[in-house]
């Protein structure tokens, strides 16, 4: 969808903003451009909609050299969201959102209907917020309007220049979550500029890590964190990159351990006898459809009468398979749990196994090794060192 071919930007004073950039962004891909101030990431983005013209090289948009396009018409085909939002203070939220459709000659009712649809999509009720003015909105709400306005004419490409940088951390995280949900629905090709490596890792399908006018590494978040291409990248992503990697490493079925399993209708005595024979201190309790109910300890089952359901404890620490390891770690801490149950959301939330702290650590090590060796994660055999 977007292709840079040996693109450079050199200013009249000799300053090189970007130097010989060649990379490609696939249709529907969200690529984050991350690096320190002055590294060329915003210049790169602004060359896509010709707010800045390259000195050499060419940029292709869906196979078309953008230098041959009318700049105004080109910009109307590309959504643009900036940190300051840039809403018109004298226009209502609905009018702001309908700006580009109006410029494209849409009829008033069609433009307003599209604006209302987009406001709903970004979580703002048009009947409540549509008639308000920007000054009557919170920072997070204004940012949502900015995103809605950028999407109003249904552009294939969205450029976002630190769009969530001006809000507080709590609102910022919420906006990031909402944007990921939105992107899953609208499937735009996105260039997203940020100076925050955690934001880049969280949002990007791939990350371009900028040095001084050059891309030092262009890869998936997991690869950038697990196998930095240069000492510069390793220093930029930080010594805690292993912790950051938790957020981009999913729970896989191969990471799970299989504890003893009993069912709600099983006799307690039989369950206790089985746990004693296996030397287990607890078992997972499932219902008749193999869905998670809770757990039971060997001490409660030993020599007791009745069924497992009478003594089973509810289990709140669970996650779907595919959830990031960071969320698994947080869930363990939140519930003070020595393990979490992992369920299959595509099979009526049936129980798959449990993730323990040791298994979580191994999953992270296996993922890192897989990226560094360019092999599937399941092909990695780990060596463990145990205390004697």
PyMOL commands that set and color helices and strands:
alter all, ss='L'
color gray80, all
select helices_A, chain A and resi 41-48+66-68+71-76+93-97+99-103+108-121+126-129+134-136+139-151+169-186+197-203+221-226+231-237+241-248+253-255+268-278+298-301+308-311+325-334+345-347+357-373+377-379
alter helices_A, ss='H'
color red, helices_A
select strands_A, chain A and resi 2-10+16-25+30-34+56-61+64-65+78-82+157-161+189-194+206-210+215-219+261-263+282-286+292-297+313-314+318-320+339-344+350-356
alter strands_A, ss='S'
color yellow, strands_A
deselect
rebuild
show_as cartoon
